Amino acid sequence: MSVKAFKLVSAVEREMLMGDKAHINIECIECCGKNLYIGTNDCFIYHFLLDEKISTAGKVTFAATKQLHKYLGFKKSVTELKAASALTRLLVLCDNTITLVNMMNLEPVPTGARIKGAVTFTLNENPVSGDPFCVEVCIISVKRRTIQMFMVFEDRVQIVKEVFTPEQPYAVAVDGYYLCLALTTQYIILNYNTGISQDLFPYCSDEKRPIVKRIGRQEFLLAGPGGLGMFATVDGISQRAPVHWSENVIGAALCFPYVVALDDEFITVHSMLDQQQKQTLPFKEGHILQDFEGKVIVATNKGVYILVPLPLEKQIQDLLASHRVEEALVLAKGARRNIPKEKFQVMYKRILQQAGFIQFAQLQFLEAKELFRSGQLDVRELISLYPFLLPTSSSFIRSHPPLHEYADLNQLTQGDQEKMTKCKRFLMSYLNEVRSTDVANGYKEDIDTALLKLYAEANHESLLDLLVSENFCLLTDSAAWLEKHKKYFALGLLYHYNGQDAAALQLWVKIVNGDIQDSTRSDLYEYIVDFLTFCSDQDLVWKYSEWALQKNEEVGVQIFTKRPLEEQEKNINPDDIISRLNKYPKSLVKYLEHLVLERRIEKEKYHTHLAVLYLEAIFQLKSVATDNCTETTELLFKLRSLLQKSDLYRIHFILDKIRGTDLHMESAILYGKLEEHEKALHILVHELKDFHAAEEYCIWNSENRGLQYRQRLFHMLLSVYLNTGTSDCALVMAAVDLLNNHAAEFDAALVLQLVPDNWSVQLLCPFLAGAVRQSIHTTRMTQIALGLAQAENLIYKHEKVKQKGTPILLSDKKVCQVCQNPFCKPVFVKYPNGGMVHTHCAANRHLNSNMIHRSSSSSNQT
């Protein structure tokens, strides 16, 4: 696709060069700074000064001023000109001879230094000599298949190297030690220092004119087969894709990032970045195309023209205006090498942002997002396209000049609702991604407020996630927007995030009561209860707990039961809560269960109160109906569990409450707490006839009480079974089962005294077997213990004998190692280390330990 990259401007008109002499033709040109040199077919050299002028409209023109001209004295054409500005010399090829002339007066050097036998020549722009006062010249010699290297000084020349080629060379370019040669049938790379060559690709010199041009360090541009401009490095490889130009290319020049080619009718411009042809300029009769320090000059036989490149920024803006984003970006990246770093970064970021808006307008959202990110777009530029999304307090002003041509989203989408929806969905996604990155720094309020508005308008599920996490939504703008879209629950979250819990609760209560409509949460009541549970404002808790309890006692009480423990211990007195819950019996029970069973608060009033509430509820249920037996059973289970496990309630008070009722099991538990086990067992056996419960009673009442206490309870139960005064078969069988199942809990001798004489051995066989086994086990364990004690005693006796076997000599010279006084009586204490002390000295532990340490030290020293 076309790009206006260059403008063709005349530099030297025909009349300035030749006047009315039609036979004069331009053969070669050279440009060095403002100096333009032209060689003609009549052996003249012309020197012009080029003055570049730029009008206020930006139009570029050149004014050429002729300085002088010089006839070289041959009858041949001047075929090649090369300037060596460091030497102020111009190298002129005419009649196979390179002559050195002064650049200013065009006079040959006085020494007459020249190079003979040259067909064509080129300069080494990457010299290897290192001498700043000479240039390196490579010639194709008139000798067959010969290349020669010279060093040219201000007034002399020196041959350096002569290299022979496999075929006759026709064109050459030099870089360091490397020659790129167009031979008769192929292009090659030749290292003239080592002699190593590398074939590139074939071509036919009879069919087309070869082109060999150095375009950069160790890289060349060649005219390849099939109308291709081929790039090759000194290693014989291509690092760029070829450009497609005409089959009849005459010349080529480089003006990065473009390659310019000349054929019989046109000048074509090709991008080195994407290899596309960008511009075509009609130009007939052209035969010279060269570049000089970034200036591209083209010539016919009669005139000289300059290809003036348009500024890259203008080219890029033209591409963007045509919505050719990829080409614009490729060109912008390629411009990096020609523009100062800081200026390039500013320019490139802006181009990326412009490209992003172009892609955005075409609904290419993924591409747009990447461009916005790479260009570090101020996201408010994007938000400002959407009406009313920026907060009213925002001070944002769009970039100038503008990054796009759209007033707002309505203009961009032309009112298409589907496109508008897609654009809003993209902005939601983009803002959500960038809000936690560096892109948002400095204007997080604008981003989060815009995101909230988008979520609310689209009824998006992420609205709540935004409000319950860290956010910077502006309260005034956001509240009005949420109210407009009837997002009352979300508005409550916004109030809460901004520390206005009272306003939040007021809104939510209205929703639950049906005063306003918002179906965001079907469990809003439970949410409010949970909110109050963790609310630290006691006034709000007391205010709205009443409302919550009225709605549902069992759920509302969770405000107090699920409250964090530190809050319960610090801020709210349980007695105040109990007082508040007195008119809500179910809630009161739940709260007391929380205090007694979960928090395990050891206060008699709470335990007694809970037991009384259980009793009242049981009595009420039994008095009204019989179809709620499940609830009654559950309450009885809770009451019994409390009575069994707690030791803090007022036993006599509870016992008075249930006396005369059918709560026999509960009575038995209470009597057990009073250590009136016979009464308790009597109730279980004779009132309830629950023999299993009687056995369980003995077990749980004797927990952690020792074996004797347990045996006493089981003997009591056996006595209750046997001392009835009647021959109740059920009681007899219960007694037999008790003995046989719990043989280990009885003293067999006492049992045998209690059981009736008419019981058979077979009836008590399991009990007797267990009793005998237990007795034998006890006897054996006792014997083992006795044996161990005897063995230990024997060891002590042996040690005593050993101690007595060694005589101890005690004299008036022997002193106590503690007090250093002599022994007055033959009574002393001797330690294992041999030390002897008075008995009263040994009684002092502190001195004793010091003595042992001293004795040990003395022993070590000895």
Secondary structure, DSSP 4 states (H G I P E B T S, - for coil): -----EEEEEEE-HHHHHTT-TT--EEEEEEETTEEEEEETTSEEEEEEEEEEE-TT--EEEEEEEEEEEE-S-SS-EEEEEEEGGGTEEEEEETTEEEEEETTT-PBPTT--EEESEEEEEE-SS-SS--TT-EEEEEEESSTTEEEEEEE-SS-EEEEEEEE-SS---EEEEETTEEEEE-SSEEEEEETTT--EEEEEE--TTTS---EEEEETTEEEEEETTTEEEEEETTS--SSPPEE--TT--EEEEETTEEEEE-SSEEEEEETTT--EEEEEE-TTEEEEEEETTEEEEEESS-EEEEEEPPHHHHHHHHHHTT-HHHHHHHHHHGGGGS-HHHHHHHHHHHHHHHHHHHHHTT-HHHHHHHHHHTT--HHHHHTTSTT-S-TT------SS-SSS-SSHHHHHTT-HHHHHHHHHHHHHHHHHHTTSGGGTT-HHHHHHHHHHHHHHHT-THHHHHHHSS----HHHHHHHHHHTT-HHHHHHHHHHTT-HHHHHHHHHHHHHTSS---S-TTHHHHHHHHHHT---HHHHHHHHHHHHHH-HHHHTHHHHSS-HHHHHHT--HHHHHHHHTT-HHHHHHHHHIIIIIS----HHHHHHHHHHHHHHHHHHHHH-SS-HHHHHHHHHHHHHHHHH-S-S-HHHHHHHHTTSS-HHHHHHHHHHTT-HHHHHHIIIIIS--HHHHHHHHHHHTTTS-HHHHHHHHHHHHHHHHTTSS--HHHHHHHHHHHHH-GGGS-HHHHHHHS-TT--TTTTHHHHHHHHHHHHHHHHHHHHHHHHHHHHHHHHHHHHHHHHHS-----TT-B-TTT-PBPSSS--EE-TTS-EE-HHHHT-HHHHHHHHHHHHHHHHH-
